[in-house]
């Protein structure tokens, strides 16, 4: 039993594409050998799903993150824009707010800007497509009820064997 990340991109027409996680890591590390010509100069919707695995089969979706990945004119990661999003994400962590009763606005503003420019919310059709890709080897049909849990901020409780 283990946890496996699954990455999917949605193109501008809403079509889903599974991305190998190792290639995705290389993309985020700005590897010049990783590029996607079909996403040239686009901001692509990306879903990262954390899937509980048993005997190499997906059993449960534990969590999903929805990010916007910026690409440059060569189909590579737009490093400056991505770095800006990472900085906003880190600034949104409120370390000082728990020390006293003072509200610090910087983390609040950074969180709002990060959510607005670097994340997205999947609609039901996109959630269904993600679930279908995760639970079906041939991407035909998702288990009944699996998609209802992908919009929650809490860990998912869907068990494929139920």
C-alpha positions in Angstrom: 0.0 0.0 0.0 1.3 3.5 -0.9 0.4 6.9 -2.2 0.9 7.8 -5.8 0.5 11.3 -7.3 -1.4 11.6 -10.6 -1.1 14.7 -12.8 -3.5 15.8 -15.5 -3.5 18.8 -17.7 -6.7 20.3 -19.3 -6.1 22.1 -22.6 -8.0 25.2 -23.7 -10.8 23.0 -25.2 -11.3 21.1 -21.9 -9.6 17.9 -23.1 -7.7 16.0 -20.3 -4.2 14.6 -20.7 -2.4 12.4 -18.2 1.1 13.6 -17.5 3.8 11.3 -16.1 4.7 12.6 -12.6 8.5 12.4 -13.2 8.2 14.5 -16.3 5.9 16.9 -14.4 8.6 17.2 -11.6 11.2 18.0 -14.3 8.9 20.6 -15.8 8.5 22.4 -12.4 12.3 22.2 -12.0 12.6 24.1 -15.3 14.4 21.3 -17.1 15.1 22.7 -20.6 14.6 19.2 -22.1 10.9 19.1 -21.0 8.5 21.0 -23.2 4.9 20.8 -24.4 4.5 22.4 -27.8 0.7 22.2 -27.6 0.7 24.5 -24.6 2.9 27.3 -26.0 2.3 30.6 -24.3 -0.7 29.2 -22.3 -1.7 29.0 -18.7 -2.8 25.3 -18.4 -5.1 23.9 -15.7 -3.4 21.2 -13.9 -4.8 18.7 -11.4 -2.6 16.8 -9.0 -4.4 13.9 -7.3 -2.9 11.9 -4.4 -4.1 8.3 -4.8 -3.9 5.5 -2.3 -2.6 2.4 -4.1 -2.9 -1.3 -3.3 -1.3 -3.9 -5.5 -0.7 -1.2 -8.2 -4.4 -0.4 -8.3 -6.0 2.9 -7.3 -8.1 2.4 -4.2 -8.9 5.9 -2.9 -8.4 9.5 -3.9 -7.0 11.2 -0.8 -6.7 14.8 -2.0 -6.6 16.9 -5.2 -4.8 20.2 -5.9 -5.8 22.4 -8.8 -3.0 24.6 -10.1 -2.4 26.9 -13.1 0.9 26.1 -14.9 2.2 28.9 -17.1 4.1 28.0 -20.3 6.4 30.2 -22.3 6.8 30.6 -26.1 8.9 27.4 -26.2 6.3 25.3 -24.4 8.5 25.2 -21.3 7.6 26.4 -17.8 7.4 30.2 -17.6 9.8 30.4 -14.7 9.2 34.0 -13.6 5.5 33.6 -13.4 5.7 30.3 -11.7 8.2 31.7 -9.1 5.7 34.6 -8.5 3.0 32.1 -7.7 5.3 30.1 -5.4 6.2 33.3 -3.6 2.6 34.2 -3.1 1.8 30.8 -1.8 4.6 31.1 0.8 3.6 34.6 1.7 0.1 33.3 2.4 1.3 31.3 5.3 0.4 33.2 8.4 3.2 32.5 10.9 2.7 35.6 13.1 -1.0 35.6 13.4 -1.1 32.9 16.0 1.3 34.8 18.3 -1.1 37.5 19.2 -4.5 38.9 18.4 -3.3 41.1 15.6 -4.4 40.4 12.1 -1.7 40.7 9.5 -3.0 41.6 6.0 0.0 40.4 4.0 -0.9 36.7 4.3 -4.6 37.4 3.6 -3.8 39.5 0.4 -1.2 37.0 -0.8 -3.6 34.1 -0.3 -6.3 35.9 -2.3 -3.8 36.7 -5.1 -2.5 33.2 -5.2 -5.9 31.6 -5.4 -7.0 34.1 -8.1 -4.0 33.8 -10.4 -2.5 30.3 -9.7 -5.3 27.9 -8.8 -8.6 26.9 -10.2 -11.8 25.0 -9.2 -12.7 22.0 -11.3 -16.3 21.7 -12.5 -18.2 18.4 -12.4 -17.3 17.4 -15.9 -13.6 17.9 -15.2 -13.9 16.0 -11.9 -15.5 13.1 -13.8 -12.7 13.1 -16.3 -10.0 13.0 -13.5 -11.8 10.2 -11.7 -12.2 8.2 -15.0 -8.4 8.5 -15.7 -7.5 7.5 -12.2 -9.8 4.5 -11.7 -9.9 3.1 -15.2 -6.9 1.7 -17.0 -8.5 2.4 -20.3 -10.2 5.6 -19.1 -13.7 4.3 -19.8 -15.8 4.8 -16.7 -15.2 5.9 -13.1 -16.6 4.1 -10.1 -20.0 5.4 -9.1 -19.8 8.3 -6.6 -16.0 8.8 -6.8 -16.2 12.3 -8.2 -18.3 13.7 -5.3 -15.2 13.9 -3.1 -12.8 15.8 -5.3 -14.2 19.2 -4.4 -13.7 18.8 -0.7 -10.8 20.4 1.2 -10.8 17.5 3.6 -9.1 14.1 2.8 -11.3 12.0 0.6 -13.1 9.0 2.0 -14.0 7.2 -1.2 -13.0 3.6 -1.0 -12.9 1.8 -4.4 -13.8 -1.5 -2.8 -17.0 -0.3 -1.2 
